[in-house]
């Protein structure tokens, strides 16, 4: 099929940037040159990979699948070249929202102390799972797992943390030492588009939120709560990682805990992945058995 690395780099850049202009800038080539490279790739593969109009650009289903594989291939090549040169790149760990809350600093400090020759980069990502599937990071911490994980990913449940409610300091509930789901029924609940651990299924039948408001990141979530537009439900780590002068976090008395998971490829791309997983298991608090998720491979460290 005679597909070259430059073709894969072009598709990966387009998938990451979402525009020909942005991808060309990242690759440091002209837009016409990038368009020609993409055309060559599509002809050689024999299918449309990118839908292009004068106003928008989007990967096709085939383009999405090849984009994911391209990221992994390019990442493995970079790792192999670094290894051949006698060097190892940092271990890249992705997380969303609140990382590991109060445990984050201790986990990374103790790793640095015990493994001084293997640096770790922590990346705050809008969608850590997608970044892991693409190969942009080596492992991720997730609370909200997809319904089905990719078959070549291994999932380790690490520990559980309680849920808390977040309300404006002007809210009548803010003076309470704790609240229940029943007291939040009929309110508007802010939900994150990519890292939500909350849904209407938390409430008993017929007693859920009046409405939901989807936000794209933690700053929007906090603002909607601080201004009284919505209330929030989240994991305990958010209280530690994202304090806000106009938001009060309150323990929830009748909502189950959230499980924090560690996800990495079953055949790890970085040689330190298994050691970091074992380190996380040793440093972080233990958890009970998490319910199985269809299509995933669970591991125990």
Secondary structure by P-SEA (a helix, b strand, c coil): ccccaaaaaaaaaaaaaccaaaaaaaacccaaaaaaaaaaaaaaacccccccccccccccaaaaaaaaaaaaaaaaaaaaaaaaacccccbbbbbcccccccaaaaaaaaaaaacccbbbbbbbcccaaaaaaaccccbbbbccccccccccbbbbbcbbbbbbbbbcccccccccccccccccccbbbbbbccccccccccccccccccbbbbbccaaaaaaaaaaccccccccaaaaaacccccbbbbbbccbbbbbbbbbccccccccaaaaaaaaaaacccccccccccccbbbbcc
